[in-house]
Amino acid sequence: MDLGLKGKTAIVTGGASNIGRGISLTLGAEGANVVIADLDEKQAAKTVSDIKAAGGKAIAVKADITKLDEVEAMVKKAIDQYGRVDILVNNAGWDAFAFFVDTTPDLWDKIIKINYVGMMNCCKAVLKPMAAQKSGAIVSISSDSSRVGGPREAVYSGCKGAINSLTKTLARENGRFGIRINVVSPGATPPKPEDIGEKSMHFGVAGPADSEEGMKALLRLYPLGRVGTPKDIGNAVAFLASDAASFITGQILSVSGGYSVVG
Ligand SMILES: NC(=O)c1ccc[n+]([C@@H]2O[C@H](COP(=O)([O-])OP(=O)(O)OC[C@H]3O[C@@H](n4cnc5c(N)ncnc54)[C@H](O)[C@@H]3O)[C@@H](O)[C@H]2O)c1
């Protein structure tokens, strides 16, 4: 299927590492002009160069999504470079695993700012230009922890639930402007070490997928018998961002091999 993304401009927050990198590479391969908005300039440059090496177009713009002024400046740079913004992918996120009773208000604040306020900042910055052009697609990356809970991810999963809910309201408010707003909700999508930079939440952190025993336990939760890849998420984002999904808005699509089939 030709998704018709050629020449469309797509901002991908956190587009340098792991899932964001997979989304950026997929959109780049589909012919979109990719704007990687990330804190990690070194890893963003690597992803930009890989998109270009495959024949695509991309730039990196350093921006902290928790700061509205930096987000607005990043959107302006995207429009200066490519003329318009057609797609926003709210992918940047962060967590540190801990049981809720052991967490502190400072940690809650950091998690809420990156995962939820960051997404709101980016939506606010693109909705007006998208409304003016009477078209646009926003896809936000949530998590299946928002649907079925995620032990040691309490505040993070709350933020992801907030992303799901905000998406539904924004979809209702902005459909009249031709803007569609959806969510892709991954399950475990562990990174390859070469696909992450130093600002990735996985950098230097051993996850369950890193040991044979941990992976075995993880796979029992996945009816399709494997964990996710950044390409799995990139494919779903590309579909929802494209005109092939022109009658889909306000939806949460789990891309997680059946992990949350009961949620
Ligand atoms: N990896 C998983 O298993 C998994 C599962 C479910 C949901 N998710 C979600 O998918 C998204 C991507 O996850 P990932 O595993 O690729 O994460 P990651 O930590 O590997 O990559 C996140 C990227 O965001 C950037 N970033 C962090 N804070 C930023 C900020 N304030 N401003 C701009 N950029 C910032 C980082 O530099 C990095 O490049 C996140 O929203 C995450 O919550 C991941």
PDBQT file of the ligand as one rigid body, heavy atoms in Angstrom, charges set to zero:
ROOT
HETATM    1  N1  LIG A 301      10.637   0.617  25.077  1.00  0.00    +0.000 N 
HETATM    2  C1  LIG A 301       9.537   0.101  25.608  1.00  0.00    +0.000 C 
HETATM    3  O1  LIG A 301       9.502  -1.066  26.050  1.00  0.00    +0.000 OA
HETATM    4  C2  LIG A 301       8.269   0.927  25.671  1.00  0.00    +0.000 A 
HETATM    5  C3  LIG A 301       7.062   0.299  26.008  1.00  0.00    +0.000 A 
HETATM    6  C4  LIG A 301       5.900   1.050  26.039  1.00  0.00    +0.000 A 
HETATM    7  C5  LIG A 301       5.933   2.394  25.723  1.00  0.00    +0.000 A 
HETATM    8  N2  LIG A 301       7.124   2.982  25.403  1.00  0.00    +0.000 N 
HETATM    9  C6  LIG A 301       7.107   4.413  25.074  1.00  0.00    +0.000 C 
HETATM   10  O2  LIG A 301       7.692   4.601  23.796  1.00  0.00    +0.000 OA
HETATM   11  C7  LIG A 301       8.364   5.855  23.749  1.00  0.00    +0.000 C 
HETATM   12  C8  LIG A 301       9.809   5.633  23.344  1.00  0.00    +0.000 C 
HETATM   13  O3  LIG A 301      10.418   4.732  24.242  1.00  0.00    +0.000 OA
HETATM   14  P1  LIG A 301      11.915   4.253  24.027  1.00  0.00    +0.000 P 
HETATM   15  O4  LIG A 301      12.055   2.929  24.639  1.00  0.00    +0.000 OA
HETATM   16  O5  LIG A 301      12.305   4.428  22.605  1.00  0.00    +0.000 OA
HETATM   17  O6  LIG A 301      12.672   5.355  24.928  1.00  0.00    +0.000 OA
HETATM   18  P2  LIG A 301      14.194   5.852  24.912  1.00  0.00    +0.000 P 
HETATM   19  O7  LIG A 301      14.462   6.375  26.274  1.00  0.00    +0.000 OA
HETATM   20  O8  LIG A 301      15.091   4.780  24.360  1.00  0.00    +0.000 OA
HETATM   21  O9  LIG A 301      14.198   7.058  23.873  1.00  0.00    +0.000 OA
HETATM   22  C9  LIG A 301      13.554   8.269  24.192  1.00  0.00    +0.000 C 
HETATM   23  C10 LIG A 301      14.147   9.392  23.385  1.00  0.00    +0.000 C 
HETATM   24  O10 LIG A 301      13.552  10.596  23.873  1.00  0.00    +0.000 OA
HETATM   25  C11 LIG A 301      14.561  11.576  24.107  1.00  0.00    +0.000 C 
HETATM   26  N3  LIG A 301      14.106  12.451  25.171  1.00  0.00    +0.000 N 
HETATM   27  C12 LIG A 301      13.987  12.172  26.506  1.00  0.00    +0.000 A 
HETATM   28  N4  LIG A 301      13.546  13.245  27.166  1.00  0.00    +0.000 NA
HETATM   29  C13 LIG A 301      13.366  14.231  26.264  1.00  0.00    +0.000 A 
HETATM   30  C14 LIG A 301      12.934  15.577  26.355  1.00  0.00    +0.000 A 
HETATM   31  N5  LIG A 301      12.601  16.139  27.519  1.00  0.00    +0.000 N 
HETATM   32  N6  LIG A 301      12.855  16.308  25.205  1.00  0.00    +0.000 NA
HETATM   33  C15 LIG A 301      13.215  15.759  24.019  1.00  0.00    +0.000 A 
HETATM   34  N7  LIG A 301      13.647  14.480  23.881  1.00  0.00    +0.000 NA
HETATM   35  C16 LIG A 301      13.715  13.734  24.991  1.00  0.00    +0.000 A 
HETATM   36  C17 LIG A 301      15.806  10.777  24.468  1.00  0.00    +0.000 C 
HETATM   37  O11 LIG A 301      16.987  11.516  24.201  1.00  0.00    +0.000 OA
HETATM   38  C18 LIG A 301      15.665   9.551  23.557  1.00  0.00    +0.000 C 
HETATM   39  O12 LIG A 301      16.259   9.765  22.302  1.00  0.00    +0.000 OA
HETATM   40  C19 LIG A 301       8.217   6.469  25.143  1.00  0.00    +0.000 C 
HETATM   41  O13 LIG A 301       7.116   7.352  25.154  1.00  0.00    +0.000 OA
HETATM   42  C20 LIG A 301       7.934   5.270  26.010  1.00  0.00    +0.000 C 
HETATM   43  O14 LIG A 301       7.226   5.619  27.162  1.00  0.00    +0.000 OA
HETATM   44  C21 LIG A 301       8.285   2.287  25.376  1.00  0.00    +0.000 A 
ENDROOT
TORSDOF 0
